Amino acid sequence: RSDFAESAPAAATVVSAGDGVAIEGFPPEKIPLGEKVPFDTEVFQGVFYLRLRNAPSPNEDVDRHSAYFDGKKRFFQCVVQGRFKRSGMNFSDIVLGGVFEKKMKGMPPAALFRAIRAFLETISPGIVFDIAADRPKVLSPLGACQTMSVDLPGD
């Protein structure tokens, strides 16, 4: 939901910056790629793991990194593991995606943008797709993520 996207506590804010990547709270030379990074927010406690196709981590085996990306159209992987600290949360209020600090360049014409947005909203109900905003965002309900595993603690 768009109102949720503005007020949600961020576990980690990942922002593209030109050809580089920035993660709020980490200087560019210390971005934690290929390692588990603990975080704790008001509603969730856990770790995240981030890989970028063209930025292998010194903390990860090169062959393992290559095996994940080679022959596939993947650009990144973000894994989140942890637990919600509150019960009774609505599944529809939990979103994944990106909020960017800078306006995007090379936007399509308005009519084409509206068509793309309508198509995405049809195939992914609940998506927040606003790449023309001053702070562009693409957020999708948690239930729409590509791969999900829900396990009991210790499993």
Number of C-alpha atoms within 10 A of each C-alpha: 15 16 9 12 21 10 8 13 13 16 19 16 15 18 16 14 12 8 5 9 14 17 16 13 11 11 10 12 8 10 16 19 19 21 16 15 14 14 14 15 13 12 15 17 16 16 17 19 16 18 21 17 16 11 14 16 18 11 10 13 11 11 9 10 18 13 10 14 17 11 8 8 8 11 11 13 13 11 12 16 14 15 16 13 12 9 7 6 11 7 10 13 16 16 23 15 17 18 19 18 15 14 14 13 8 6 11 11 8 10 9 11 15 12 11 14 16 13 12 15 15 11 9 13 12 20 21 22 20 16 18 15 12 12 13 17 20 17 19 24 19 17 14 14 11 6 8 11 5 9 8 6 7 4 5
